[in-house]
Amino acid sequence: MSALSKTARLHGPARQESPSSAAPGTPASKWLNQTAIASVTAAGILLHLLLRYATHVSRSTWLSPLIVTLVFGGAPLVFALARRLFRREFGSDLLAGISIVTSVLLGEYLVGAIVVLMLSGGTALEGMATRRASSVLDALAKRMPQTAHRKVGESLTDVTLDQIAVGDAVVVFPHEICPVDGVVVEGQGRMDESYLTGEPFEIAKTPGSEVLSGAINGETALTLRAEKLPIDSRYARIMRVMKETEQRRPRLRRLGDMLGAWYTPAALALAAAGWAWSGDSRRFLATLVVATPCPLLLAIPVAIIGAISLAARRGIIIKDPAVLEQIAACRTLIFDKTGTLTYGKPSLTEILCAPEFQQHEVLRLAAGLERYSKHPLAGAVLNAARLANLAVEPATQIHERPGEGLGGMVAGREVLITGRKKVSTPDLILPPLAPGLECLVFVDGAYAAALRFHDAPRSDSRLFVDHLRPRHAVKKVMLVSGDRDAEVQYLAGIVGITEVYSGQTPEDKVAIVRAEARRENTLFIGDGINDAPAMQAATVGVAFGTSSDITAEAADAVILETSLGKIDELLHIGRRMRIIALESAVGGMALSIVGMLLAAAGYLPPVGGAIAQEIIDLAAVLNAARVALAPASLTDF
């Protein structure tokens, strides 16, 4: 089998497509159902009006479109609401269901059809803005290769993962995803494990090095010895944690339901009082029709759609609209380290020179040599030279032998860049060890400098963290990372975070987030695959950037531009949406209460009540639409 065909089979045999996102019970199917009901109802009302006022057909004929609408559109809505009623969930749409039933009992079919349209239309509007159904577990499974290259003697055979046993030799080709946890037995290279461990750098792999399933191999093929079955690997564990977390995620109570919990009993009591006082059942229906909480059913979804639209224009994708209602109430913010508060790549932060060397001289020589290297630290050296406006000179006689480092001639001088452990001179005085990564530079055989690297914090990290408490009423800011303790503590000291957890596995992160979420609404911000379960456990999970499709699937919102300012914008968009939505909903309900009093007193018939309610709805919706208009500024730090 050619290398090309092997590489082409990276993701294994053709996968059976996952169930359609429109399968029963999925968000997409619910959106389709509500859209279909709203469309059929609108068509039925229009046909009824045409038959009644533009033709001379019998009463049964012009009523038939309304009856069909109520049977096929109203009945499913009423049954769904009845199930919620049996669970004692008194939401904002319960009044609408009672109005539909009452209108049918009293023969007011047009009124019932209008209520069906309002109820299904509001749900369809919100679903239209969030129809991008996500499948986190499916994305995780698709990323993992379904076959492995098992080596027996000198031959390679592609086998499915369930055929891999502990002790098998497995070859991972360049740029492939590692299928098993194991130990390198042949080859030298590098692997990107950042999305699994939180380490921001590519990790060198030599015989004896441990490797993790899900890591991305670098430029060279590696032969591994499988140490665990694929079902017991690190990646499989993340999938199991994700599945468990998804099933245990708490249901968020939506804004409309919270308002409807007190509004519904009050409206029913007022409608019943009007009926009891007058003895006219039509007053009960008229009061309920006016009371139908369309400011909740329509204005709040319109506000949400406006906020989703505004966020999208600012490079923020909202996947779960509940985020917009909850994020401003989050009082605990938990950050992953790599790629969120930091840039997620190494930066040269310190040059410690020997007495006879100058920093710019060492940097110029090192950059001249590193321009020919693929080492992950080479880019950091070249970037530092560029920022210092140093000319990068060409190198000759370049060599990079395993275990020796990178060497060559630059500007007529012999330069060697290597690691501390590769230096054999016993009496050489070197700077003490410190957090971060390090390489040593030798010029003409003499020690010249130690170059130190860190995953540098973003320039605005400290400002952002400091403004969270006074501007957003945040009570606690935490840093939770899978990275080494020295690196995490180094960053925490720079950005001003005092509560720090390092070396955390995905399971550890979930436990920490769950514990915090039981105390306060919690916002978790991360960017790696190892962050995905924690995002699911938090009240709100935000993916920082799009480097991992799995993390983006797990998140409630995705920040496309890796800027802390965008997180601040999301906080402000959510708070502004909630304020305007409450104005629209509470103001609309206040007007509805006035209409209810008029209906209970007999001044509004059912159809008149429906028209009055539509006018109230229009005012509430127009106010809610203001959310889509961008204010002058959405940041305050």
C-alpha positions in Angstrom: 0.0 0.0 0.0 1.4 3.4 -1.0 2.0 6.1 1.6 -0.5 8.3 -0.3 -3.2 5.7 0.1 -2.4 5.2 3.7 -2.5 8.8 4.4 -5.8 9.1 2.6 -7.2 6.6 5.0 -6.4 8.7 8.0 -10.0 8.8 9.2 -10.7 5.2 8.3 -13.5 3.7 6.2 -16.5 5.7 5.3 -18.5 6.4 8.4 -22.2 5.9 8.6 -23.8 9.3 8.6 -25.0 10.4 11.9 -28.8 10.8 12.4 -30.2 13.8 10.6 -30.3 16.9 12.6 -34.0 17.0 11.8 -34.6 13.6 13.5 -37.5 13.6 16.0 -36.7 15.4 19.3 -33.8 17.4 17.9 -33.8 21.2 18.0 -34.0 21.2 14.2 -37.1 19.0 14.1 -38.8 21.2 16.7 -38.1 24.3 14.7 -39.5 22.6 11.6 -42.6 21.6 13.4 -43.2 25.1 14.8 -42.5 26.7 11.4 -44.9 24.3 9.7 -47.7 25.0 12.3 -47.2 28.7 12.0 -47.3 28.5 8.1 -50.4 26.3 8.0 -52.1 28.5 10.6 -51.4 31.7 8.7 -52.6 30.1 5.4 -55.7 28.9 7.2 -56.6 32.3 8.6 -56.0 34.0 5.2 -58.2 31.4 3.4 -60.9 31.8 6.1 -61.0 35.5 5.6 -61.1 35.2 1.8 -63.9 32.6 1.9 -65.9 34.6 4.4 -65.6 38.1 3.0 -64.8 37.6 -0.7 -67.2 34.8 -1.6 -70.7 33.7 -0.8 -70.1 30.2 0.6 -71.8 28.6 3.5 -70.7 29.1 7.1 -69.4 25.6 7.4 -67.2 26.2 4.4 -65.5 29.3 5.6 -65.1 27.8 9.1 -63.4 24.7 7.7 -59.9 26.3 7.3 -60.0 27.4 10.9 -61.1 24.0 12.1 -58.4 22.2 10.1 -55.9 24.7 11.5 -57.0 24.1 15.1 -56.9 20.3 14.7 -53.5 20.0 13.0 -51.9 23.1 14.5 -53.6 23.8 17.8 -54.0 20.3 19.1 -50.2 19.4 19.1 -49.5 22.7 20.9 -52.2 22.0 23.5 -51.0 18.4 24.1 -47.4 19.7 24.6 -48.6 22.3 27.0 -50.7 19.8 28.9 -47.7 17.6 29.5 -45.9 20.7 30.9 -48.9 21.4 33.1 -48.8 17.9 34.6 -45.2 18.5 35.4 -46.3 21.7 37.2 -44.4 23.9 34.8 -46.4 27.1 34.6 -44.6 28.8 31.7 -45.4 31.9 29.6 -47.3 29.9 27.0 -49.7 28.1 29.3 -52.3 30.9 28.9 -52.1 30.6 25.2 -53.0 26.9 25.4 -56.0 27.6 27.7 -57.1 30.3 25.3 -57.0 27.9 22.4 -59.2 25.3 24.3 -61.6 28.0 25.5 -62.0 29.5 22.1 -62.9 26.1 20.6 -65.4 25.3 23.4 -67.1 28.7 22.8 -67.0 28.4 19.0 -64.6 31.4 18.6 -62.4 29.6 16.1 -60.8 32.7 14.6 -59.6 33.7 18.0 -58.2 30.3 18.6 -56.4 30.3 15.3 -54.8 33.7 16.0 -53.5 32.4 19.3 -52.0 29.3 17.6 -50.3 31.6 15.1 -48.8 33.8 17.9 -47.6 30.8 19.9 -46.0 28.8 17.1 -44.7 32.0 15.4 -42.8 33.1 18.5 -41.2 29.7 18.9 -40.3 29.5 15.2 -38.7 33.0 15.3 -36.3 32.0 18.0 -35.6 28.6 16.4 -34.8 30.3 13.1 -32.0 32.2 14.7 -30.5 29.1 16.4 -31.1 26.3 13.9 -27.5 25.3 13.8 -27.9 22.1 15.8 -24.7 20.9 17.4 -23.5 17.4 18.1 -20.5 17.4 20.4 -20.1 13.7 20.7 -20.4 13.2 16.9 -17.7 15.8 16.3 -15.4 14.1 18.8 -16.0 10.7 17.1 -15.4 12.1 13.6 -12.1 13.6 14.6 -10.7 10.3 15.9 -9.3 8.0 13.2 -11.2 4.8 12.8 -8.2 2.8 11.6 -4.6 2.4 12.7 -1.5 1.2 10.9 -0.5 -1.9 12.7 3.1 -3.0 12.1 4.0 -6.7 12.1 7.6 -7.4 11.2 8.2 -5.1 8.2 4.7 -5.1 6.9 1.9 -2.6 7.7 -1.8 -3.4 7.8 -4.7 -1.0 8.3 -7.0 -2.4 11.0 -9.9 -0.9 12.9 -9.3 0.4 16.4 -11.1 -2.5 18.1 -8.5 -4.8 16.6 -5.6 -3.0 18.4 -4.3 -4.9 21.5 -1.9 -3.7 24.2 1.6 -4.3 23.0 0.9 -3.9 19.3 3.2 -1.7 17.2 1.4 1.1 15.6 2.8 3.6 13.0 1.6 7.2 13.0 2.3 9.0 9.7 3.1 12.7 9.5 0.2 15.0 10.3 -2.0 12.1 11.4 -4.0 12.0 14.6 -2.6 9.4 17.1 -5.1 6.6 17.5 -3.9 5.1 20.8 -2.1 5.9 24.0 1.4 4.5 23.8 5.2 4.8 23.9 7.5 5.7 21.1 9.7 2.8 20.1 11.1 4.1 16.8 11.5 7.6 15.3 12.0 11.1 16.5 9.6 14.0 16.0 7.1 16.3 17.7 3.4 16.1 18.5 0.9 18.8 19.2 -1.0 17.8 22.4 -2.2 21.3 23.3 -5.9 20.6 22.9 -5.6 17.5 25.2 -3.2 18.6 28.0 -3.1 22.4 27.9 0.6 22.6 27.1 1.0 25.4 24.6 4.1 23.9 22.8 4.7 21.0 20.5 6.3 18.2 22.5 9.4 16.4 21.3 9.0 12.7 20.9 11.9 10.2 21.0 12.1 6.5 21.9 10.6 6.1 25.3 8.3 9.2 25.1 4.7 8.7 26.0 2.1 9.8 23.5 -1.6 10.5 23.8 -4.4 9.5 21.6 -5.9 12.5 19.8 -2.5 14.3 19.6 -1.5 15.5 16.1 1.8 14.2 14.8 4.4 16.5 13.3 6.7 16.1 10.3 8.1 12.5 10.8 6.5 9.1 11.1 6.7 7.5 14.6 6.3 3.9 15.6 4.5 3.4 19.0 3.8 0.5 21.3 0.2 0.6 22.4 0.0 0.8 26.2 -3.8 0.9 26.5 -6.8 -0.3 24.5 -8.3 2.5 22.4 -11.5 2.4 24.6 -9.3 3.2 27.6 -7.3 6.0 26.0 -7.2 9.6 27.0 -9.3 10.6 24.1 -12.0 8.0 24.9 -12.0 9.2 28.5 -12.7 12.8 27.3 -15.6 11.4 25.2 -17.0 9.6 28.2 -16.7 12.6 30.4 -18.4 14.7 27.7 -21.3 12.3 27.4 -21.8 12.2 31.2 -21.6 16.0 31.5 -24.0 16.5 28.7 -26.6 14.2 30.3 -26.2 15.9 33.7 -26.2 19.5 32.5 -28.8 21.5 34.5 -31.7 22.9 32.6 -31.6 26.7 32.5 -34.8 28.5 33.5 -35.7 30.9 30.7 -36.6 34.5 31.2 -40.1 34.1 29.7 -40.9 31.2 32.0 -39.8 33.1 35.1 -42.1 36.0 34.2 -44.9 33.6 33.1 -44.8 31.8 36.4 -46.6 34.6 38.2 -48.4 36.2 35.2 -50.3 33.1 34.3 -52.0 32.5 37.6 -52.9 36.2 37.9 -54.4 36.3 34.4 -56.5 33.1 35.1 -57.8 34.6 38.4 -58.8 37.8 36.7 -60.5 36.0 33.8 -62.4 33.7 36.2 -63.4 36.8 38.3 -64.9 38.5 35.2 -66.8 35.4 34.3 -68.1 34.9 37.8 -69.1 38.5 38.2 -71.0 38.8 34.8 -72.0 35.2 34.2 -70.8 35.6 30.6 -68.2 33.0 29.5 -67.2 35.1 26.6 -65.6 37.6 29.1 -63.4 34.7 30.3 -62.2 34.1 26.7 -61.8 37.8 25.9 -59.7 38.3 29.1 -57.5 35.3 28.3 -57.0 36.4 24.7 -55.8 39.8 25.9 -53.8 38.1 28.6 -52.0 35.8 26.1 -48.5 36.7 26.9 -47.3 37.6 23.4 -44.9 40.2 24.7 -43.2 37.1 26.2 -43.8 34.8 23.3 -42.8 37.4 20.6 -40.8 40.3 22.1 -38.3 38.1 24.0 -37.5 36.0 20.9 -37.2 39.2 18.8 -34.8 40.6 21.4 -32.8 37.4 21.4 -32.7 37.4 17.6 -31.5 41.0 17.6 -28.8 40.1 20.1 -27.7 37.0 18.1 -27.5 39.2 15.0 -25.5 41.9 16.8 -23.2 39.3 18.2 -22.6 37.8 14.8 -21.7 41.1 13.3 -19.1 41.4 16.1 -17.6 38.0 15.4 -19.5 36.1 18.2 -21.6 33.1 17.3 -24.4 32.4 19.7 -25.3 28.7 19.7 -27.7 28.6 22.7 -29.9 31.6 23.1 -30.2 30.9 26.9 -26.6 32.2 27.1 -27.8 35.7 26.4 -30.2 35.5 29.3 -27.7 34.0 31.7 -24.2 35.4 31.0 -24.7 38.8 32.6 -25.7 36.9 35.8 -22.5 34.9 36.0 -20.6 35.7 39.1 -17.7 33.2 38.7 -15.4 33.3 35.7 -13.1 30.3 35.1 -10.3 30.6 32.5 -8.2 28.0 30.9 -4.7 29.2 30.4 -3.4 28.4 27.0 -4.9 30.5 24.2 -7.3 32.4 26.3 -5.3 34.7 28.7 -2.2 33.9 26.7 -1.5 33.9 22.9 -1.1 30.1 22.9 2.4 30.1 21.4 5.9 30.6 22.8 7.5 34.0 23.0 11.1 34.9 23.8 10.8 36.7 27.1 14.4 36.7 28.5 18.0 36.6 27.2 20.5 35.9 29.9 24.0 36.6 28.4 27.4 35.6 29.5 29.6 38.7 30.5 31.4 38.9 27.2 28.3 38.8 25.0 25.5 41.3 24.2 21.9 40.5 23.8 21.4 41.9 20.3 24.5 40.0 19.1 23.3 36.7 20.5 19.8 37.2 19.2 21.1 38.1 15.7 23.3 35.0 15.5 20.6 32.7 16.9 18.0 34.0 14.5 20.3 33.5 11.5 20.5 29.8 12.5 16.8 29.3 13.6 15.5 30.5 10.2 16.4 27.0 8.9 14.8 25.1 11.8 11.3 23.7 12.2 11.6 23.6 16.0 8.5 25.3 17.7 10.8 27.8 19.4 12.5 28.9 16.2 9.5 31.2 15.3 9.8 32.9 18.7 13.5 33.7 18.1 12.8 35.0 14.6 9.9 37.1 15.8 12.0 38.6 18.6 14.8 39.5 16.1 12.2 41.1 13.8 10.8 43.2 16.7 14.3 44.3 17.6 14.9 45.3 13.9 17.9 43.0 13.6 19.1 41.8 10.2 18.9 38.0 10.0 22.1 36.8 8.3 22.3 33.6 6.3 23.8 30.5 7.8 25.9 27.7 6.3 27.1 24.2 7.3 23.7 23.7 9.1 23.3 20.4 11.0 20.7 19.2 13.4 21.8 15.8 14.6 19.5 14.0 17.1 20.6 14.6 20.7 23.0 17.4 19.8 20.9 20.5 18.9 21.1 22.9 15.9 24.4 24.0 14.7 26.0 26.0 11.8 28.1 29.0 10.7 26.6 32.5 10.9 28.6 35.6 9.9 31.8 33.6 10.1 31.1 32.3 13.6 30.2 28.8 14.8 26.8 28.8 16.5 25.2 26.0 18.5 21.7 26.1 20.0 20.9 23.2 22.3 19.3 22.2 25.6 20.6 22.3 29.1 20.5 18.5 29.4 22.7 18.1 26.3 25.6 20.1 27.7 28.4 17.8 29.0 30.8 20.5 30.4 30.6 19.9 34.2 32.1 23.2 35.4 30.0 25.4 33.1 28.1 28.0 35.2 24.5 28.4 33.9 21.6 30.5 35.2 19.3 28.7 37.6 16.3 26.8 36.3 13.1 28.8 36.0 9.5 28.3 34.7 9.0 28.0 31.0 11.2 26.6 28.2 14.8 27.3 27.7 17.6 26.8 25.1 21.3 27.6 25.4 23.4 29.4 22.7 27.1 28.7 22.3 29.3 30.9 20.0 32.7 29.6 18.8 32.5 26.9 21.5 31.8 29.3 24.4 28.6 29.7 26.3 26.9 32.9 25.1 23.4 33.1 26.5 20.3 31.3 27.8 17.1 32.1 25.9 13.9 31.7 27.9 10.4 31.3 26.5 6.9 31.5 27.9 3.4 31.3 26.6 3.2 35.1 26.8 0.0 36.7 28.3 -2.1 38.8 26.1 -1.3 42.5 26.4 -4.8 43.3 27.8 -5.2 40.2 30.1 -4.4 42.2 33.3 -6.8 45.0 32.4 -9.6 42.6 31.5 -9.3 40.6 34.7 -9.1 43.7 36.9 -12.3 45.2 35.4 -14.5 42.1 35.9 -15.3 42.8 39.5 -16.2 46.5 39.4 -17.8 46.5 35.9 -19.6 43.1 35.8 -20.1 42.3 39.5 -17.9 39.2 39.2 -17.2 37.7 42.6 -14.5 35.1 41.8 -12.0 34.7 38.9 -10.2 31.4 38.6 -7.4 29.9 36.4 -7.8 26.2 35.8 -5.2 24.6 33.5 -3.7 21.3 32.5 -0.3 23.0 32.2 2.6 22.7 34.7 2.3 24.5 38.0 5.3 26.8 37.4 3.8 28.0 34.1 0.3 28.5 35.5 1.6 30.3 38.6 3.8 32.5 36.4 0.8 33.6 34.3 -1.5 34.0 37.4 1.0 36.4 38.9 1.1 38.6 35.8 -2.6 38.8 35.2 -3.7 39.1 38.8 -5.5 35.9 39.5 -5.1 34.4 43.0 -7.2 31.2 42.8 -5.2 28.8 40.6 -5.4 25.1 39.7 -2.7 23.5 37.6 -2.1 20.0 36.1 -5.9 19.4 35.9 -7.3 16.6 33.7 -10.6 17.0 31.9 -12.3 15.1 34.8 -10.7 17.4 37.3 -11.9 20.5 35.4 -15.5 19.2 35.3 -15.4 18.6 39.1 -14.2 22.1 39.8 -16.7 23.7 37.4 -19.6 21.7 38.9 -18.6 22.7 42.4 -18.5 26.4 41.5 -21.8 26.2 39.4 -23.6 24.9 42.5 -22.7 28.1 44.3 -23.0 30.8 41.6 -23.8 31.0 37.9 -20.4 30.2 36.2 -18.8 31.2 32.9 -16.0 28.9 31.6 -13.7 30.1 28.8 -11.4 27.8 27.0 -10.1 26.7 23.6 -8.9 23.1 23.8 -10.5 19.7 23.5 -9.7 19.1 27.1 -11.9 22.1 27.9 -15.1 20.8 26.2 -16.5 18.8 29.1 -16.0 21.7 31.5 -17.8 24.0 29.1 -20.8 21.6 29.2 -20.7 21.6 33.0 -20.7 25.4 33.4 -23.8 27.6 33.3 -22.3 29.2 30.2 -19.4 27.8 28.1 -17.5 30.1 25.7 -15.1 28.8 23.1 -12.2 31.2 22.5 -11.3 30.9 18.8 -12.1 28.2 16.2 -8.9 26.1 16.5 -10.9 23.1 17.7 -14.2 22.1 16.1 -15.0 19.9 19.1 -14.6 22.8 21.6 -16.8 25.0 19.3 -19.5 22.3 19.3 -19.4 22.0 23.1 -19.7 25.7 23.7 -22.8 27.9 24.0 -21.0 30.7 22.2 -17.9 30.9 20.0 -15.6 33.9 19.9 -14.3 33.9 16.3 -11.6 36.6 17.0 -9.3 35.6 19.8 -9.6 38.9 21.7 -10.6 39.4 25.3 -12.4 42.5 24.2 -14.9 40.1 22.4 -15.7 38.4 25.7 -16.4 41.8 27.2 -18.7 42.6 24.2 -20.5 39.3 24.8 -21.1 40.2 28.4 -22.5 43.6 27.4 -24.6 42.2 24.6 -26.2 39.7 27.1 -26.8 42.4 29.7 -28.3 44.9 27.2 -30.5 42.2 25.7 -31.9 41.2 29.1 -32.7 44.8 30.0 -34.5 45.6 26.7 -36.3 42.2 26.8 -37.5 42.9 30.3 -38.7 46.4 29.2 -40.6 44.9 26.3 -42.1 42.0 28.2 -43.0 43.8 31.4 -44.2 46.9 29.5 -46.3 44.7 27.2 -47.8 42.8 30.1 -48.7 46.0 31.9 -50.6 47.1 28.8 -52.2 43.6 28.6 -53.3 44.0 32.2 -55.2 47.1 31.3 -56.8 45.3 28.4 -57.7 42.4 30.7 -59.5 44.7 33.1 -61.4 46.2 30.1 -62.3 42.7 28.9 -63.3 41.5 32.3 -65.6 44.5 32.6 -67.2 43.6 29.2 -65.8 46.5 27.1 -63.7 44.2 24.9 -65.1 41.2 22.9 -62.9 38.2 22.1 -62.0 39.4 18.6 -61.5 43.0 19.8 -59.3 41.6 22.6 -57.2 39.7 20.0 -56.8 42.9 17.9 -55.8 44.9 21.0 -53.3 42.3 21.9 -51.8 42.5 18.4 -51.3 46.3 18.9 -49.6 45.6 22.2 -47.5 43.0 20.6 -46.4 45.4 17.9 -45.3 48.0 20.4 -43.4 45.4 22.4 -41.7 43.9 19.4 -40.6 47.3 18.0 -39.0 48.1 21.3 -37.3 44.6 21.4 -35.9 45.2 17.9 -33.7 47.9 19.4 -31.4 45.2 20.6 -30.0 44.7 17.1 -28.8 48.3 16.9 -25.2 48.5 18.0 -24.5 51.1 20.7 -21.5 53.4 20.5 -19.3 51.0 22.5 -19.6 47.5 23.8 -16.5 47.4 26.0 -15.5 49.2 29.1 -11.9 48.3 29.8 
